[in-house]
Amino acid sequence: MRLFTGSCFTKFTIRTSSPNTGTRFFYYLQGCKDSHRSVQMDTSYRCWCRHSTKIKWLHSRRPEASARFLTVESPHPWPRGSRQPVQHIYYLKIHKTGSSTIFAILAEYCRTHGLLPLLPVHSHINQQTPLLPEQQLMLSPKIQQYDMVFNHHVYDPAILTYLHDDVFRLTMLRDPFKHFVSSIIYFRRFDIKYLQRFNHLKDPITVFLKQPSAFEVKGFDSYTNNRQSVDLGYDIRKYSFSNDSYIKHFIQQTEKRFHLILITEYFLESIVVLRRALNWFTQDVIFFVKNALPESQTVLANMTDWHRERHKMFSQPDIQLYQHFLSVFKHRMSQTRGLQEETAELKVILKKVRSFCNLKNTTKDDPNPSLRKLEIPAGRWSDRVSLPKSKCMWLKLDELLVTKHLQTAQKFTLRKV
């Protein structure tokens, strides 16, 4: 006997290899409304199952005869039906961790659901602590609590006072050496003086690592010296980066501050874990990758053990932080049913979305329906996706333009209140 499973509120078809297809079976569905009935083989039936369901097959009309147990896993093993989607979110955006992509997902959810994000006056909230609300935040006396925050800032508990009490707190970490390399390659193009000197060097990473003290700057001005820990609230005014006891305390503190810490090296898996934690639909987490530099990958491919060992000498806070939460995330993945299957489905969906959005000479008014809207049926683990052509523009929009749009929209909304 084999069983084809489907999604919640779906149709299951029972098949059997037995030549006696006329045999009727009793079944008991634990957790289902339609809990006990007989069924003809090679027929279909519907059942609403909130959880993974145990089916007791009885090869006779008599319940005590020839009992057998199978387990049917709902494609959505979390109880979506009784949970509301999480809409109060605190995201600590750390540079060069895939953060612009996470930003885009959260910002687009805010836009499409009419939520009120806590926005910066300019492009970032702050680059150092303490937080200066009146100078750095777009605040209104008409708003007591905001729904989300997702622009870049250095952790300061004061920012949480502007959010709801039930806010879900998350961030993302990246392998510290990759983060270090990516930061130099990316930020040397901007008005950051200590990195601008590497603009025309063929091997800036080697030059930097040979004598980091000759180039590194202090405190919040640095984008390369344990910046992930600094953004997460490492107290650089009181403790050095070599204080091992404080590093351990800081990691424990970070674990208490956040409900979820994602890992860049498992990016798609992180998106799936995030989607389930927030109880969102697949369509809510569709994205285009932002600010990814092929040059960084080329440079990383040429790095050696020497480069990593040199980097370790001054990067213990970031390294220990990352190793701890990488272990936590791997454990979470191992306990998450269907994670790899849903990740594979999401990968296919994203490929279809990119192909659809990159089609040229098509508009939302195109006479061909398949060019106006992308329809992807629900998968074993993913939800149905219905994507109008107009959505593509928002998916592709860069962070600064998204922030500017949200700022303008919020000002307009508040004028009407």
Phi, psi and omega in degrees: 000139172228157187232130175264119183261157180222195185273173178304144183056050186231182181255127175255138175246126179265129178239159175214149177273356181291138177293341181272075184287351179277354181298136177258146183238144168267149173218152175237121183254106181288124178091006181250153178292315179274090199265339187204116178196171175261157183216141176279138179296156181060030174236171182244157175208163180245148177205138177267111183239121180278333186231178171301133192246132176265127180250129177257111181268134180239115186280034181196164175288342181271122184304332185277355189265135167048054184284148180210143182245137171230160176243128176254122179264124172298142178297341175244091188290350176271149183282076184300324188301323185265353183254139173274150176297141179285125182235002175250106191226134172247113179246118176273109186274113179257129181305143171060039175236014190088014189291330180292330177288316176297318175307312184298320179297312182291319181295320179292324175297317177301313183297313185283342181252007176064035180270165181251105177276152172277113189250155175280159174293322180247234182261330178241157177281305176202156176249357177202166177259163000280162178292136177244086191307312185295331181270332191249344185243144172277092183255150177224136177296345179280347182243120178274320180220139180261159185276321185215160166222135183212001175280159185297139173196160172271137185303130173212120184302341180299331183292334181291340180292344180267358183249171179291154182295332183265024185297138177269123188254128181214162173205182180221139179243155180232152174313121188303323180291317176298321178297317179299311180297313181298323180295317179295312183297321183280308189281346178293345179278350185253183184277062178239101196304316186290342178262341180298331181295345179267005187302321187250012179275141179285329182228069185296329183292315179296316180300314181297313186288339177294327181209070184301327181295339180282342185242327187295143176252171188264155168059221185288349179284346183270138174253003188236351185253088179055043187293331178295316178294320179299314179297330181275001174105018176301127186280085184284348178283335183250331189233141177280167179284356179256005181278095188295323181294322178289324178303314179296318177297318181298319179296317177297319179296317180296322179297326179284331185282336187238140176280330185211130174237114183274167183234126183301321183294345174239060192293309181295320175299322178297320179296319179295314178300317179296315180302316180290321180297324181271350183059041177267172176265162181305319182298335181287342185244017175290140186209162166249137180296135182243143172057032176268124183257117175302331180300322180298319179294323178295316180296315181299326180295338181262003180281151182240178176299328179301316181298316181293320180294320177296319180295323180300332185299332182234017187233029184298320178303310180295319182295312180294321177300310182296314182300321180296309185282339171296317178297317178298316183291320178298320177297318179298318179299319182294337181263001185260111182292137175073013184298311182293324179294315179291324177299317179296319178295318179298321179300317178294317179300314181298322178296318178295320180296316180296318178298316180296313184288337181268000175295129183268159177061031174236149180224175179293344180259011181301136181295338179276113183304325182291343177266344178273328183213137176265124178245120178239119182294160178299144177259192179296326183236344184255158180273166174297142178241129176232108190240107176289156182301327181297336181292332184301321180301317182290325179293329184270344186298138182280168190300316183295320180289323177297314179299316180297318178298314181296323177297314180296315181297321181292320177299318180295317180298316183290333177293333182274346183285000000 
